[in-house]
Amino acid sequence: MRAVGILGSPRPEGNCATLLREVMKGAVEAGAETAFYDLGDMEVRFCRGCDSCALDGVCVIDDDMQTLYQELSHADLVVLASPVYFSGLSAQMKVMVDRCQCLWHRYIPTHGRAALIMVGGMKEPQFRNGLSVARSLFATVGLEPRDGLLVGGMNLPGEVATRPEVLRAARSLGESLISED
Ligand SMILES: Cc1cc2nc3c(=O)[nH]c(=O)nc-3n(C[C@H](O)[C@H](O)[C@H](O)COP(=O)(O)O)c2cc1C
């Protein structure tokens, strides 16, 4: 089983990063091999809307998305992690999602499952918009959506480390996403 984590926060030691690492540790405990991608360290350019991919499902932009296309098309588990920014996903994550338009033009059989982690600063952040975009992506790349982790009330980077119950929930999420039948 291959589990792929994709971080969409610009804070490498932030709350999303901390939770995504815990999810990946849980996945390893359940026997998965893992890969961790930080979009902040990658070159992922904007979708140009050129529609070349409508012909053959291939994106003409030669950047780090080419690696992520392989991962998204073959992983048994994909976990996205994004802060809530203006009631939606971070720009980093949304640029990655838009670049998956080429996968919409391919037939990718259902091959795995996926979940979204979101962290917001407000006590009750608006998660609905990010969830909706993520579900649309998962459907496009043949991943079955699973419940992820939605956490509010966290503003400082790494603040989530003061909430052991949330860290435990992240670890057991990774474990159960891999070990479910
Ligand atoms: C540009 C920006 C927009 C934000 N918008 C929201 C928002 O709409 N709702 C919310 O609850 N928190 C919002 N926040 C707070 C972040 O979601 C919060 O600090 C979160 O813990 C960041 O996660 P990270 O540590 O993984 O980067 C915003 C923060 C920034 C920098």
The ligand as an ORCA input file, in Angstrom:
! r2SCAN-3c Opt
* xyz 0 1
  C      -4.254     34.318      4.250
  C      -4.915     33.681      5.445
  C      -6.286     33.478      5.413
  C      -6.925     32.845      6.483
  N      -8.277     32.648      6.422
  C      -8.887     31.982      7.436
  C     -10.298     31.714      7.374
  O     -11.008     32.092      6.444
  N     -10.865     31.027      8.399
  C     -10.131     30.561      9.477
  O     -10.692     29.916     10.364
  N      -8.787     30.794      9.549
  C      -8.151     31.471      8.563
  N      -6.782     31.688      8.613
  C      -5.997     31.110      9.737
  C      -5.313     29.787      9.355
  O      -6.226     28.876      8.799
  C      -4.674     29.162     10.616
  O      -3.632     30.017     11.088
  C      -4.123     27.774     10.404
  O      -3.724     27.222     11.652
  C      -2.926     27.747      9.467
  O      -2.501     26.418      9.288
  P      -0.923     26.063      9.132
  O      -0.297     26.278     10.482
  O      -0.917     24.638      8.722
  O      -0.380     26.948      8.085
  C      -6.153     32.388      7.607
  C      -4.757     32.624      7.620
  C      -4.154     33.262      6.562
  C      -2.651     33.504      6.607
*
